[in-house]
Amino acid sequence: MTKLKGSLFVNQGKTNDRQPDYTGVCDQEGSNEKLQIAAWKKESANGVRYLSFTIQPKYQKEKQTTTPMQKKAIDAFDMEKVDDGLPF
């Protein structure tokens, strides 16, 4: 069984109830992969309070390969190929 070690912190940036009450990161023993933890405070039907949580691979933004200006230049160039029947 793989051992996980991590920490949870109060989510200071929470703006709605769908966002987690606590967030954190954990390490998986024997791996360099970081996992993110999200936890929500809940209460059962009979009044018992508990934490519900998820553990998943840490989100990493994809690197942008083109700048917004390059994207506009590409889009404008592609528009020149459109045959809309206009004489200009």
Residue pairs with C-beta under 8 A, 6 or more apart in sequence:
2 28
2 29
2 30
2 31
3 28
3 29
4 26
4 27
4 28
4 29
4 35
4 55
5 26
5 27
5 29
6 24
6 25
6 26
6 27
6 35
6 37
7 24
7 25
7 26
8 22
8 23
8 24
8 37
8 39
9 22
9 23
9 24
10 21
10 22
11 19
11 20
11 21
11 22
11 23
13 19
14 20
14 21
20 38
20 39
20 40
21 39
21 40
21 41
22 37
22 38
22 39
22 40
22 51
22 53
23 36
23 37
23 38
23 39
24 36
24 37
25 34
25 35
25 36
25 37
25 58
26 34
26 35
26 37
26 55
27 34
27 35
28 35
33 57
33 58
34 57
34 58
35 55
35 56
35 57
35 58
36 55
36 56
36 57
36 58
36 59
37 53
37 54
37 55
38 53
38 54
39 51
39 52
39 53
39 54
40 51
40 52
40 53
41 49
41 51
42 49
42 50
42 51
42 52
43 49
43 50
44 50
66 74
